[in-house]
Amino acid sequence: MKNTLSVITLFLAMIAMLTLSVLPAAEAAGFREKGVHHDQGVACKDCHQVEKPKDAPSHKACLECHGPYEKMAKRTGKLEINPHDSHLGPIECLQCHGVHEPIEHEQIPCLECHAEFKFRIK
């Protein structure tokens, strides 16, 4: 009986360890399958600089591919409200752009004072 309990305990411990090690990989796999970056063949390491990212990429990583902030302001210059030409200066990309999931509209910094602004975020 004691051996049976030891075997069952060992088996349950192994299942728990496997489950915990697979969950982060499954979450990362879900992220890789979403968004314009994935659609264009961008890998996690391209932005995060590591194979298994734990944190968001830096603002600098975004600008390495998308160009300097001034270029972004020029690209969005024909919009009624140019979010890349703000009186606040350059805003961190991830404050407005969700990479793996869309950001909530209410989280955009401009809307703290300008609730009437309407943004369509890509």
C-alpha positions in Angstrom: 0.0 0.0 0.0 2.8 2.4 0.9 4.6 1.7 -2.4 1.3 2.4 -4.3 0.9 5.8 -2.6 4.5 6.6 -3.4 4.0 5.8 -7.0 0.8 7.8 -7.2 2.4 10.7 -5.5 5.4 10.6 -7.8 3.1 10.4 -10.8 1.0 13.4 -9.7 4.2 15.4 -9.1 5.4 14.6 -12.6 2.1 15.7 -14.1 2.2 18.9 -12.2 5.7 19.7 -13.3 4.9 18.9 -16.9 1.8 21.1 -16.8 3.7 24.0 -15.3 6.4 23.7 -17.9 4.0 23.5 -20.9 1.7 26.4 -20.0 4.1 29.2 -20.7 5.1 27.6 -24.0 1.4 27.3 -24.9 0.8 30.9 -24.1 3.8 32.0 -26.2 2.6 29.8 -29.1 -0.8 31.6 -28.9 0.9 34.9 -29.1 3.0 33.8 -32.1 -0.2 33.0 -34.0 -1.7 36.4 -33.7 -1.2 39.8 -35.2 0.4 41.6 -38.1 3.9 40.8 -36.9 3.2 37.1 -37.0 1.6 37.4 -40.4 4.7 39.0 -41.7 7.0 36.4 -40.3 8.4 38.3 -37.3 9.6 35.9 -34.6 9.6 36.6 -30.9 13.4 37.0 -30.8 13.2 39.7 -33.5 11.6 42.1 -31.0 12.4 40.7 -27.6 16.0 39.7 -28.3 15.5 36.4 -26.5 14.0 33.1 -27.5 11.6 32.9 -24.5 10.5 36.4 -23.7 9.2 37.4 -20.3 8.9 41.1 -20.7 7.6 43.5 -23.4 10.1 44.7 -26.0 11.6 48.1 -25.6 10.5 51.2 -27.4 13.8 51.1 -29.2 13.1 47.6 -30.6 9.9 49.0 -32.2 11.8 51.9 -33.8 14.5 49.6 -35.2 12.0 48.3 -37.7 9.4 51.0 -37.9 11.9 53.8 -38.3 12.6 56.9 -36.2 9.6 58.6 -34.5 9.7 61.5 -36.9 9.1 59.0 -39.8 6.1 57.6 -37.9 4.8 61.2 -37.5 5.2 61.7 -41.2 3.4 58.4 -42.1 0.4 59.4 -40.0 0.5 63.1 -40.9 -2.7 63.0 -43.0 -4.8 61.8 -40.1 -7.2 64.3 -38.5 -5.3 63.9 -35.2 -1.7 62.7 -35.7 -0.9 60.6 -32.7 2.8 60.5 -33.5 3.0 64.3 -33.5 1.9 65.1 -30.0 2.5 68.0 -27.8 3.6 65.3 -25.3 6.5 64.4 -27.5 7.3 60.8 -28.4 5.1 58.3 -26.6 6.3 54.8 -25.9 4.8 52.6 -28.7 3.3 50.0 -26.3 1.2 52.7 -24.5 -1.0 52.8 -27.6 -0.2 49.7 -29.6 -0.9 46.2 -28.3 1.4 43.8 -30.0 -0.3 40.5 -29.2 -3.7 41.7 -28.2 -5.5 45.0 -29.0 -5.1 47.7 -26.4 -8.2 49.1 -24.8 -9.2 52.4 -26.4 -9.5 54.0 -22.9 -5.9 53.3 -22.1 -4.5 55.6 -24.8 -2.6 58.5 -23.0 -4.1 61.3 -25.2 -7.6 60.3 -24.0 -6.8 61.4 -20.4 -7.4 65.0 -21.5 -9.0 64.6 -25.0 -11.9 62.2 -24.5 -13.4 63.3 -27.8 -10.5 61.9 -29.9 -11.3 58.8 -31.9 -8.3 56.6 -32.8 -8.3 53.5 -35.0 -5.2 51.7 -33.7 -3.4 49.1 -35.8 
